[in-house]
Amino acid sequence: MKIYTRTGDQGLTSLIGGTRVSKGSLRIDVYGTVDELNSHVGLLRDQDINAPRRPLLKELQDRLFTIGSALAADPEKSRMKLPDLHDADVKLLEDEMDRMNEELPELRAFILPGGHPAVSMAHVARCVCRRAERLAIHLREESFVADLVVIYLNRLSDYLFVLSRYMAHELGVEEVTWKARV
């Protein structure tokens, strides 16, 4: 099977349901950003420090693929049964954050990305997740986007922030805090 089809050479692509749209459309931007986020989570999963979390991070990637498929479907024309998110997916993130926070010192300052490459990767993933969330909210203003998609992306960015702090803690590296110039 060939990967290239030449059907997108004029800047159009097909949504699930058959609708042709510009590759520059907001919907494509949203699910492309979710795909980018999925790649960053994969890179984060591959870090040695995350060996015990690999199954969880893989599950998060699966949920991101679920979100991407929902966003890639034309809400008016797609009749395909797609996987969906559940409230339990959000609860899992919240439970994991609660567990990590039990071991972390209280947050008393803004944290700057850095301190260790793996920690920085978590911050990059968090930023991409926030962008995906903003784009999903923007798309929701003009087309259907399930509320749980936005909620999940919001909670996932929180999770990635807590994970960055937790990895710094595990690695024994000092968190880089912002010192306001006065």
N, C-alpha and C positions, 0 to 999 in steps of 0.2 A: 504494500500500500504506500503510495506516495504521500508525503506530508504536504507538499505544496499543491495547490489547486488552481492557482492563478485567478480565482474568483474575487480576491481582495485587491487586485492590482489597481483598481480604480478608486481605492479608498473606502470601499464598502465592506461590510461583513454581515453575517446572518445571526440573528438572535434565535434562541430556541423557540420554535413556532414559525420560523421561516421569514420573518420580517427583516428586510435589508435596511441597515442603518449605516451612517457615516462612522468610520473608525475614530473620528474625533468627537463623537457624541458623548454626552455626560454619562449615559449608561455604560458605555464601553470604558470610559475613564474610571468609573467606580469599580467595575469588576476587574479591570486591569490593575488597579491599585490594591485590591484584595489579593490578586495573584502575586503582586510584588511583595506584599506583606507575608504571604505564605512562603515565599522564597527566603525572606529574612528569618522567619521562624524556623525554617529548615536549617539555615546556617547556624542559628542559635542552638538548635537541637544537636548539631554536630560538634559542639564544643565539649571538651572532656568534662568540664565542671557539671555539665547537664546530663551526664550518663544516667543518673538515677531518675531524671525527669524525662528521658526520651519517650517513654510511652505516653505520658501526658502531653508533651509537645507535639507528638504525632497526632494525638486526638485533636488538639487545637488546629493542626493543619487540615485534618479531615473536616472539621467544622467550617474552616475558611473556604474549603472547596465547596461545601454545601451552600455557603453564602454566595460564592461566585456563581454557582449554577442557578440559584434563585435570581440573581441580578442579571444573568445572561438570558433569561427567559422573557419573552414579550408577555407582559401581564394581561394583554387583551387577546392574544392568539394562541399561546402555548397551552396545549392540552396534556403535555407530557407530565407524568407523575415524577416529581423531583423530591429528593430528600429534604427534610426541613429541620429547623432548630427546635429545641425544646427548652422550657424553663430550667430543666435540670442542667443544661449546658452552661447557663449563666450561674447557677448555684455552684457548680463545680469550680468555676473561676473564683467565686466569692469564698468558698471553703478553702481553696488553696491559698488565697491571699491571707485569710484569717490565720491559717496554720503558720505561714511564713512570718507574719507580723508578730506572732507570739515570741519569736526569737530575735526580733530586730529592735534596736534602740528606737525610742520615740523620734519621730521626724521633727526637727527643730529649725531646719533651714531648707532653702531650695537646693536641690541636688543638680550638679552639672554632669553631663555625660562624661565618663572617663574613669580612670583608675586601673582599668584592665581591659584588654580587647573584648573579652566575652561580655563584660558589663556594658561596654560601649555598644556592642551589637544589640543588646536588649533595648537600649535607649533608641537606637535607630529603628528597630522594629516598632517600638512604642510610637515614635513620631509618624511612621508610615501608617500605623493603625489609626492614629488621630486624623490623618488626612483621609483615610478611607471612610471613617465615621462622618467627617464633614461633607464629603462628596455624597455619601448615602443620604444624609439629611437633605442636601440640596436636591438630589434626585427625587426624594419623597415629596418635595414641594410641587413636582410636576407629574409624577407617575407613582404607581403603587410600589412601595417598599415596605415589607413587613416590619412592624415595630420591633420585633425581636432581633432583627438584623442590626438595627441601630443600637439597641440595648447591649447586644453581645459585643459589638465593636467597642462600645464605651467601656464595658467591663474588662475586655481583653487588654485595652491600653492601660487600664489600672493594674491589671495582673502583670503586664510586662514591666511596669515601673517598679512594682514590689519585687518582682523577680530580679531586676537589676540590683536593687538594694540587697536582696538575699544572697545573690552570687558574690557581691562585694564582701558581705559578711563571711560567707564560706571561704572565700579566697584570702581573707585576712587583709584586704586592702582598704585603705581609708576612703570613705566616700568624699567625692570632690564637692564641696559646698560653695555656693555663690556668696561672695562677700561684696555687698553693695559699696560702691565708692561714695563717700560722703564729702 
